Amino acid sequence: MKNTSIIGKELTQKVKMRKIVFGNTEKGGLINEIAIYGILFGLGFVYIYPLLYMLSLSLMSTSDLVDATVTWIPTGFSFGSFDKAAKTLGVIQGLKDSVIMSLVPALLQTVILAFAGYGMARFHVPFKKFWLVLMIVAFLIPTQVTLIPRFLLFSRYQLLKTIWPPYLMAALGQGVKSSIFFFIYYQFFQSYPKSLDEAAQIDGAGRVKVFIKIAIPMAKPAIVVSYLFSFIWFWNETTQTSQLSSGAVQTLPMRLSDFVTAFSKIYSSTEISSGGALNESIRLAGTLITVAPLLLLYILLQRYFVEGVERTGITGE
């Protein structure tokens, strides 16, 4: 009997150990957890590595850059690269121009496409499938294909070299990747029961009031995602902005693309010979300054950002 009880205890311990290591149908085991966290760590490292690399090199002095023994941690932190990069970029004016070309167009695009998505989802629209397919086709067409017709159109109305082309395109639902946000709204406004709208209409609410009081609160995640992604993509847009509004504004990404030329104009040959030459540290410092507002925006709105992405299924660039 004692041998039987000992064998039973050993079997029980083996079963428990097996559950801990391999898990069961209800809960994953240790191996499963290690695999999941290993994959997440690997993906996180792939995304964060470029930022860590840029931060490390941008804080290095010239002597550290030419020293093969210094790899990640500088011998002494130097902020001279950031000072030169900020001066080259003209950070204050560049930041103002970037906000002007991102904040309002993103807001216009978010509002207009909310109306468009609600109308397509809740009303009977003739040839609805045709319009939906057309939106998909519009998304697949590269920006460069439509750039020349838009350039000619705004040139005819003497709107080139002003801030108005991006504003008008956003207000007419033709902003940066606007088709994606249209489908996000369309999906959201189709997802909740029409009985809510009908109940509000029975109580005397009109279509506009139903949209504001019922549809908009239901679509808060879609609104957050649409605005944040619109802001980011308008911020990073350089092709259309440089062709249509280059005379009026010069955003930080546009200034970054001309970084080498601007640096050579600001720093004379005397300064270059005394250690003011353009190097990798200054280049990466300029890149970090350009993306810093977007990183700050994500940190501040991370909770809403993640919630919106989970509920809409959109992924960023």
C-alpha positions in Angstrom: 0.0 0.0 0.0 2.8 2.4 0.8 4.5 1.7 -2.5 1.2 2.4 -4.3 0.7 5.7 -2.5 4.3 6.7 -3.3 3.8 5.9 -6.9 0.5 7.8 -6.9 2.2 10.9 -5.4 5.0 10.7 -8.0 2.5 10.5 -10.8 0.6 13.4 -9.4 3.8 15.5 -9.2 4.7 14.5 -12.8 1.2 15.6 -14.0 1.5 18.9 -12.1 5.0 19.4 -13.5 3.8 18.6 -17.0 0.9 21.1 -16.7 3.4 23.8 -15.5 5.8 23.2 -18.4 3.3 22.3 -21.3 0.1 23.7 -19.9 -3.4 22.4 -20.6 -6.5 23.3 -22.6 -7.4 26.2 -20.3 -4.0 27.7 -19.6 -0.7 27.8 -21.5 2.4 26.4 -19.9 5.9 27.7 -19.3 7.1 26.8 -22.8 4.2 28.7 -24.3 4.9 31.8 -22.2 8.6 31.7 -23.1 7.7 31.4 -26.8 5.2 34.3 -26.7 7.4 36.7 -24.7 10.4 35.7 -26.9 8.4 36.6 -30.1 7.2 39.9 -28.5 10.7 40.8 -27.3 12.1 40.1 -30.8 9.4 42.2 -32.5 9.9 45.0 -30.0 13.6 45.0 -30.5 13.3 45.2 -34.2 11.2 48.4 -33.8 13.1 50.0 -31.0 16.6 49.2 -32.3 16.7 52.1 -34.9 15.7 54.6 -32.2 18.3 53.4 -29.8 20.9 53.4 -32.5 20.1 56.9 -33.5 20.0 58.2 -29.9 23.4 56.5 -29.2 25.2 57.9 -32.2 23.6 61.4 -31.9 25.0 61.7 -28.4 28.6 60.8 -29.4 31.3 63.4 -29.9 33.5 63.4 -33.0 36.3 61.5 -31.2 33.8 58.8 -30.2 32.6 58.4 -33.8 36.1 57.7 -35.1 37.0 55.5 -32.2 36.4 51.8 -33.1 36.2 50.8 -29.5 33.2 53.0 -28.8 30.0 51.2 -30.0 26.9 51.9 -28.1 27.7 54.0 -24.9 29.6 57.2 -25.6 32.6 58.0 -23.4 31.0 61.4 -22.7 27.6 62.6 -23.7 27.7 65.5 -26.2 24.7 67.5 -27.2 26.5 69.6 -29.8 25.1 67.5 -32.6 21.5 68.4 -31.5 22.4 72.1 -31.3 23.9 72.0 -34.9 21.0 69.9 -36.2 18.4 72.2 -34.6 20.1 75.3 -36.1 20.3 73.6 -39.5 16.7 72.5 -39.5 15.4 75.9 -38.2 13.3 74.0 -35.6 11.0 76.7 -34.4 9.8 77.7 -37.9 9.9 74.1 -39.1 7.7 73.0 -36.2 5.2 75.8 -36.9 5.0 74.9 -40.6 4.6 71.2 -39.7 1.8 71.9 -37.3 0.0 74.2 -39.8 0.2 71.5 -42.5 -0.8 68.6 -40.2 -3.2 69.8 -37.4 -6.0 71.4 -39.4 -5.9 69.1 -42.5 -6.1 66.1 -40.2 -9.1 67.6 -38.4 -10.8 68.4 -41.7 -10.2 64.9 -43.1 -11.5 63.3 -39.9 -14.7 65.3 -39.8 -15.5 65.1 -43.5 -14.9 61.4 -43.8 -17.1 60.8 -40.7 -20.0 62.4 -42.5 -19.2 60.4 -45.7 -18.9 57.1 -43.9 -22.1 57.6 -41.9 -24.0 58.6 -45.1 -22.8 55.5 -47.0 -23.5 53.1 -44.1 -26.9 54.5 -43.0 -28.6 55.8 -46.1 -29.7 54.2 -49.4 -27.1 55.2 -51.9 -27.6 54.3 -55.6 -24.7 52.1 -56.9 -23.2 51.8 -53.4 -21.0 48.9 -54.4 -19.6 50.9 -57.3 -18.6 53.8 -55.0 -17.0 51.5 -52.5 -15.0 49.8 -55.3 -14.0 53.3 -56.6 -12.7 54.2 -53.1 -10.5 51.1 -53.1 -9.2 52.0 -56.5 -8.5 55.6 -55.4 -6.5 54.1 -52.5 -4.4 51.8 -54.8 -3.5 54.7 -57.1 -0.1 56.1 -56.1 0.1 59.8 -55.1 2.6 60.5 -57.8 0.0 59.5 -60.5 -2.4 62.2 -59.4 0.2 64.8 -58.5 0.4 66.4 -62.0 -3.4 66.8 -62.5 -3.6 68.4 -59.1 -0.7 70.6 -59.8 -2.3 71.8 -63.0 -5.7 72.3 -61.2 -4.3 74.4 -58.4 -2.1 76.3 -60.8 -5.2 77.3 -62.8 -6.8 78.7 -59.7 -3.5 80.4 -58.5 -3.3 78.4 -55.3 0.2 77.0 -55.7 2.8 78.0 -53.1 0.0 78.5 -50.5 -1.2 76.4 -47.7 -4.6 75.9 -49.3 -4.1 72.8 -51.6 -3.7 70.3 -48.7 -6.5 72.0 -46.8 -8.9 71.8 -49.8 -8.0 68.2 -50.5 -8.6 67.2 -46.9 -11.9 69.1 -46.8 -13.1 67.3 -49.9 -12.1 63.9 -48.6 -9.0 63.6 -50.9 -6.3 63.9 -48.2 -3.5 61.5 -47.5 -4.8 57.9 -47.6 -8.3 59.2 -46.9 -9.9 56.0 -48.3 -8.7 54.0 -45.3 -10.5 56.3 -42.9 -13.6 56.2 -45.0 -13.8 52.5 -44.7 -13.1 52.6 -40.9 -16.1 54.9 -40.4 -18.2 52.9 -42.8 -17.4 49.7 -40.8 -18.2 51.4 -37.5 -21.4 53.0 -38.5 -22.6 49.7 -39.9 -21.7 47.7 -36.8 -24.2 49.1 -34.4 -28.0 48.4 -34.7 -30.2 50.8 -36.7 -32.8 50.5 -34.0 -30.8 53.0 -32.0 -31.2 55.6 -34.7 -34.9 54.7 -35.2 -35.6 55.1 -31.5 -34.0 58.5 -31.4 -36.0 59.5 -34.5 -39.2 58.4 -32.8 -38.3 60.7 -29.9 -38.1 63.6 -32.3 -34.4 63.7 -33.2 -33.4 64.7 -36.7 -30.7 63.0 -38.8 -28.1 65.5 -37.7 -28.9 65.1 -34.1 -28.8 61.3 -34.4 -25.4 61.6 -36.0 -24.0 63.9 -33.3 -25.7 62.3 -30.2 -25.6 58.6 -31.2 -23.2 57.8 -34.1 -20.3 60.0 -33.0 -20.1 58.7 -29.4 -20.2 55.1 -30.8 -17.4 55.9 -33.2 -14.9 57.5 -30.7 -12.2 54.8 -31.3 -12.5 55.3 -35.1 -12.3 59.1 -34.6 -9.1 58.8 -32.5 -7.4 56.4 -34.9 -8.4 58.5 -38.0 -7.2 61.7 -36.5 -3.9 60.3 -35.2 -3.0 58.5 -38.4 -4.1 61.5 -40.5 -1.9 63.8 -38.4 1.1 61.4 -38.7 0.7 60.9 -42.4 0.2 64.7 -43.1 3.2 65.4 -41.0 5.4 62.9 -43.0 4.0 64.0 -46.4 6.7 65.7 -48.4 5.9 64.9 -52.1 2.6 66.8 -52.4 3.5 69.5 -49.9 6.9 70.3 -51.6 5.2 70.5 -55.0 2.1 72.4 -54.1 3.0 74.5 -51.0 6.7 74.8 -51.0 6.7 78.5 -51.3 4.5 79.1 -48.3 5.8 76.5 -45.8 8.7 74.2 -45.3 7.9 71.4 -42.8 10.5 69.6 -40.7 10.5 66.5 -43.0 11.0 68.8 -46.0 13.9 70.5 -44.2 15.4 67.1 -43.3 15.4 66.1 -46.9 17.6 69.2 -47.7 19.7 68.8 -44.5 23.0 68.5 -46.2 22.6 71.6 -48.4 21.3 73.7 -45.5 24.2 72.6 -43.3 26.8 73.5 -45.9 25.2 77.0 -46.2 25.1 77.7 -42.5 28.6 76.4 -41.5 31.5 78.1 -43.3 34.7 76.3 -44.3 36.4 77.7 -41.3 33.9 76.1 -38.9 34.1 72.9 -40.9 37.9 72.8 -40.6 37.6 73.3 -36.8 35.4 70.3 -36.2 32.1 71.5 -37.6 31.9 69.0 -40.5 28.7 67.2 -41.1 28.9 63.7 -39.6 26.6 60.8 -38.8 25.9 62.1 -35.3 24.5 65.4 -36.7 22.4 63.6 -39.3 20.8 61.3 -36.8 20.2 64.1 -34.4 18.3 65.9 -37.1 16.2 62.8 -37.7 15.4 62.4 -34.0 14.4 66.1 -33.8 12.0 65.5 -36.8 10.3 62.4 -35.3 10.3 63.6 -31.7 6.9 65.4 -31.8 5.3 62.2 -33.2 6.9 60.1 -30.5 5.6 62.5 -27.9 2.2 62.5 -29.4 2.1 58.7 -29.2 3.3 58.6 -25.6 0.6 61.1 -24.5 -2.2 59.4 -26.4 -1.0 55.8 -26.2 -4.1 54.4 -24.4 -6.5 55.9 -26.9 -4.2 54.9 -29.8 -4.0 51.2 -28.8 -7.7 51.0 -28.0 -8.6 52.5 -31.4 -6.2 50.2 -33.3 -7.6 47.2 -31.6 -11.2 48.1 -32.4 -10.5 49.2 -36.0 -7.8 46.8 -37.1 -5.7 49.4 -38.8 -1.9 49.3 -38.7 0.5 52.2 -39.1 3.7 52.9 -41.0 
